[in-house]
């Protein structure tokens, strides 16, 4: 006939015998536990990287829109080509990015106010092209700073790439 002991009693009796596992068995158990945990971490990490990182799938990271915009003020003999003459700011720009720039927005800060001018380009600025702009301003006093922001067409609307804006201060007079 079987002895009807509870689970707690059986576990207590196991610890009373003062027998343990051999060092060899303990080492094997620890190795098995380490390998199991390592495999679990690798599987979970692989799944996470596979979902969140394009480089892990071999897909090149290609930006779009504003990420690809890069324009500079044209420099002639080391001097930026931007100057003021007759209520107009004259500036030359180069498209050095890998995307066409559809337009620019100019924000001109003056001693008496701010002027915002849009639709500066007659046509889009293609890759590796340059353009010379004459940006008019009215009623702002002496121009102190101009901020040029590229604009990209997104369907029927324009997307302002403000993180790619270029600001120019200390505007000299044109010679």
C-alpha positions as a Markdown table, in Angstrom:
| # | Residue | x | y | z |
|---|---|---|---|---|
| 1 | Unk | 0.0 | 0.0 | 0.0 |
| 2 | Unk | 1.3 | 3.4 | -0.9 |
| 3 | Unk | 2.1 | 6.0 | 1.7 |
| 4 | Unk | -0.1 | 9.1 | 1.4 |
| 5 | Unk | 2.3 | 11.9 | 2.1 |
| 6 | Unk | 1.7 | 15.5 | 0.9 |
| 7 | Unk | 4.0 | 17.2 | -1.6 |
| 8 | Unk | 5.5 | 19.4 | 1.2 |
| 9 | Unk | 6.4 | 16.3 | 3.2 |
| 10 | Unk | 8.1 | 14.7 | 0.2 |
| 11 | Unk | 10.2 | 17.8 | -0.5 |
| 12 | Unk | 11.1 | 18.1 | 3.2 |
| 13 | Unk | 12.2 | 14.5 | 3.3 |
| 14 | Unk | 14.5 | 15.0 | 0.3 |
| 15 | Unk | 16.3 | 17.8 | 2.1 |
| 16 | Unk | 16.7 | 15.7 | 5.3 |
| 17 | Unk | 18.7 | 13.1 | 3.5 |
| 18 | Unk | 21.5 | 15.6 | 3.0 |
| 19 | Unk | 22.3 | 14.2 | -0.3 |
| 20 | Unk | 23.2 | 16.6 | -3.2 |
| 21 | Unk | 24.0 | 16.3 | -6.8 |
| 22 | Unk | 27.5 | 15.4 | -7.7 |
| 23 | Unk | 29.9 | 18.2 | -8.9 |
| 24 | Unk | 29.8 | 16.7 | -12.4 |
| 25 | Unk | 26.0 | 16.8 | -12.5 |
| 26 | Unk | 26.0 | 20.4 | -11.1 |
| 27 | Unk | 28.4 | 21.5 | -13.8 |
| 28 | Unk | 26.4 | 19.9 | -16.6 |
| 29 | Unk | 23.2 | 21.5 | -15.2 |
| 30 | Unk | 24.8 | 25.0 | -15.2 |
| 31 | Unk | 26.2 | 24.5 | -18.7 |
| 32 | Unk | 22.8 | 23.4 | -20.0 |
| 33 | Unk | 21.1 | 26.4 | -18.3 |
| 34 | Unk | 23.6 | 28.8 | -19.8 |
| 35 | Unk | 23.2 | 27.4 | -23.3 |
| 36 | Unk | 19.4 | 27.5 | -23.0 |
| 37 | Unk | 19.4 | 31.1 | -21.8 |
| 38 | Unk | 21.9 | 32.1 | -24.6 |
| 39 | Unk | 19.7 | 30.5 | -27.2 |
| 40 | Unk | 16.6 | 32.3 | -25.9 |
| 41 | Unk | 18.3 | 35.7 | -26.0 |
| 42 | Unk | 19.7 | 35.1 | -29.5 |
| 43 | Unk | 16.2 | 34.1 | -30.8 |
| 44 | Unk | 14.5 | 37.1 | -29.2 |
| 45 | Unk | 17.4 | 39.5 | -30.4 |
| 46 | Unk | 17.3 | 38.1 | -33.9 |
| 47 | Unk | 13.5 | 38.7 | -34.1 |
| 48 | Unk | 13.8 | 42.2 | -32.7 |
| 49 | Unk | 16.7 | 43.2 | -35.1 |
| 50 | Unk | 14.8 | 41.6 | -38.0 |
| 51 | Unk | 11.8 | 43.7 | -37.4 |
| 52 | Unk | 13.5 | 47.0 | -36.6 |
| 53 | Unk | 16.8 | 47.2 | -38.5 |
| 54 | Unk | 16.8 | 47.4 | -42.3 |
| 55 | Unk | 20.6 | 46.8 | -42.4 |
| 56 | Unk | 20.1 | 43.4 | -40.9 |
| 57 | Unk | 17.9 | 42.4 | -43.9 |
| 58 | Unk | 20.4 | 43.7 | -46.4 |
| 59 | Unk | 18.1 | 46.6 | -47.4 |
| 60 | Unk | 20.1 | 49.7 | -48.0 |
| 61 | Unk | 19.1 | 52.6 | -45.9 |
| 62 | Unk | 17.8 | 55.2 | -48.4 |
| 63 | Unk | 16.3 | 58.4 | -47.2 |
| 64 | Unk | 13.5 | 60.2 | -48.8 |
| 65 | Unk | 12.2 | 63.7 | -49.1 |
| 66 | Unk | 14.0 | 66.1 | -46.8 |
| 67 | Unk | 16.7 | 63.5 | -45.8 |
| 68 | Unk | 18.1 | 63.8 | -49.3 |
| 69 | Unk | 18.1 | 67.6 | -49.5 |
| 70 | Unk | 21.5 | 69.3 | -49.4 |
| 71 | Unk | 22.1 | 72.8 | -50.8 |
| 72 | Unk | 24.8 | 75.3 | -50.1 |
| 73 | Unk | 25.4 | 79.0 | -50.7 |
| 74 | Unk | 27.7 | 79.3 | -53.7 |
| 75 | Unk | 31.2 | 80.4 | -52.6 |
| 76 | Unk | 33.3 | 82.5 | -55.0 |
| 77 | Unk | 37.0 | 82.9 | -54.0 |
| 78 | Unk | 36.1 | 81.6 | -50.6 |
| 79 | Unk | 33.3 | 84.2 | -50.0 |
| 80 | Unk | 29.6 | 83.3 | -49.9 |
| 81 | Unk | 27.7 | 84.9 | -52.7 |
| 82 | Unk | 25.0 | 86.7 | -50.8 |
| 83 | Unk | 24.6 | 90.5 | -50.7 |
| 84 | Unk | 22.0 | 93.3 | -50.4 |
| 85 | Unk | 21.1 | 96.0 | -53.0 |
| 86 | Unk | 18.0 | 98.1 | -53.7 |
| 87 | Unk | 15.6 | 96.2 | -51.4 |
| 88 | Unk | 16.7 | 92.9 | -52.8 |
| 89 | Unk | 18.9 | 90.1 | -51.5 |
| 90 | Unk | 21.1 | 88.6 | -54.2 |
| 91 | Unk | 22.1 | 85.0 | -53.4 |
| 92 | Unk | 23.5 | 82.0 | -55.4 |
| 93 | Unk | 22.7 | 78.4 | -54.4 |
| 94 | Unk | 24.0 | 75.0 | -55.4 |
| 95 | Unk | 21.9 | 71.8 | -55.1 |
| 96 | Unk | 24.5 | 69.3 | -53.8 |
| 97 | Unk | 21.9 | 66.7 | -52.6 |
| 98 | Unk | 20.5 | 63.7 | -54.4 |
| 99 | Unk | 17.0 | 65.0 | -54.9 |
| 100 | Unk | 15.4 | 67.8 | -56.9 |
| 101 | Unk | 14.4 | 70.9 | -54.8 |
| 102 | Unk | 11.0 | 72.2 | -55.9 |
| 103 | Unk | 11.2 | 75.6 | -54.3 |
| 104 | Unk | 12.6 | 77.8 | -51.5 |
| 105 | Unk | 11.0 | 79.9 | -48.7 |
| 106 | Unk | 13.0 | 82.9 | -47.5 |
| 107 | Unk | 12.5 | 84.5 | -44.1 |
| 108 | Unk | 14.2 | 87.9 | -44.0 |
| 109 | Unk | 14.7 | 89.5 | -40.5 |
| 110 | Unk | 15.3 | 93.2 | -40.6 |
| 111 | Unk | 15.8 | 96.0 | -38.1 |
| 112 | Unk | 12.0 | 96.9 | -38.3 |
| 113 | Unk | 10.3 | 93.6 | -39.1 |
| 114 | Unk | 10.3 | 90.2 | -40.8 |
| 115 | Unk | 9.4 | 89.4 | -44.5 |
| 116 | Unk | 8.4 | 86.0 | -45.7 |
| 117 | Unk | 8.9 | 85.3 | -49.4 |
| 118 | Unk | 7.8 | 82.1 | -51.2 |
| 119 | Unk | 7.9 | 80.8 | -54.8 |
| 120 | Unk | 11.5 | 81.9 | -55.4 |
| 121 | Unk | 12.2 | 79.3 | -58.2 |
| 122 | Unk | 10.9 | 79.6 | -61.7 |
| 123 | Unk | 11.5 | 75.9 | -62.1 |
| 124 | Unk | 12.7 | 73.1 | -59.8 |
| 125 | Unk | 16.4 | 73.0 | -59.0 |
| 126 | Unk | 17.8 | 69.7 | -60.4 |
| 127 | Unk | 20.7 | 67.7 | -59.1 |
| 128 | Unk | 24.1 | 69.4 | -59.3 |
| 129 | Unk | 22.5 | 72.6 | -60.6 |
| 130 | Unk | 22.9 | 76.1 | -59.3 |
| 131 | Unk | 20.6 | 79.1 | -59.3 |
| 132 | Unk | 20.9 | 82.8 | -58.6 |
| 133 | Unk | 18.0 | 84.4 | -56.7 |
| 134 | Unk | 17.0 | 88.0 | -56.3 |
| 135 | Unk | 14.7 | 88.1 | -53.3 |
| 136 | Unk | 12.7 | 91.3 | -52.8 |
| 137 | Unk | 11.7 | 92.6 | -49.4 |
| 138 | Unk | 9.7 | 95.5 | -48.2 |
| 139 | Unk | 9.2 | 97.5 | -44.9 |
| 140 | Unk | 11.7 | 95.6 | -42.8 |
| 141 | Unk | 14.4 | 98.2 | -42.4 |
| 142 | Unk | 17.9 | 97.1 | -42.8 |
| 143 | Unk | 18.1 | 93.3 | -43.5 |
| 144 | Unk | 20.0 | 91.5 | -40.7 |
| 145 | Unk | 19.5 | 87.8 | -41.5 |
| 146 | Unk | 18.0 | 85.6 | -44.1 |
| 147 | Unk | 16.9 | 82.0 | -43.6 |
| 148 | Unk | 16.4 | 79.9 | -46.7 |
| 149 | Unk | 14.3 | 76.8 | -46.3 |
| 150 | Unk | 14.0 | 74.2 | -49.2 |
| 151 | Unk | 10.5 | 73.0 | -50.1 |
| 152 | Unk | 9.5 | 69.7 | -51.6 |
| 153 | Unk | 6.3 | 68.9 | -53.4 |
| 154 | Unk | 4.3 | 66.2 | -51.6 |
| 155 | Unk | 1.2 | 65.5 | -53.8 |
| 156 | Unk | -0.7 | 68.8 | -54.0 |
| 157 | Unk | 1.1 | 70.3 | -51.0 |
| 158 | Unk | 4.6 | 71.5 | -50.1 |
| 159 | Unk | 6.7 | 70.0 | -47.4 |
| 160 | Unk | 9.0 | 72.5 | -45.7 |
| 161 | Unk | 12.4 | 71.0 | -44.9 |
| 162 | Unk | 13.2 | 73.3 | -41.9 |
| 163 | Unk | 15.9 | 71.0 | -40.6 |
| 164 | Unk | 17.8 | 71.7 | -43.8 |
| 165 | Unk | 17.5 | 75.5 | -43.6 |
| 166 | Unk | 20.5 | 77.7 | -44.1 |
| 167 | Unk | 20.8 | 81.0 | -42.2 |
| 168 | Unk | 23.0 | 83.8 | -43.2 |
| 169 | Unk | 23.8 | 86.8 | -41.0 |
| 170 | Unk | 25.8 | 90.0 | -41.5 |
| 171 | Unk | 24.6 | 90.6 | -45.1 |
| 172 | Unk | 27.0 | 92.8 | -47.0 |
| 173 | Unk | 26.1 | 95.3 | -49.6 |
| 174 | Unk | 26.6 | 94.3 | -53.2 |
| 175 | Unk | 29.5 | 95.9 | -55.1 |
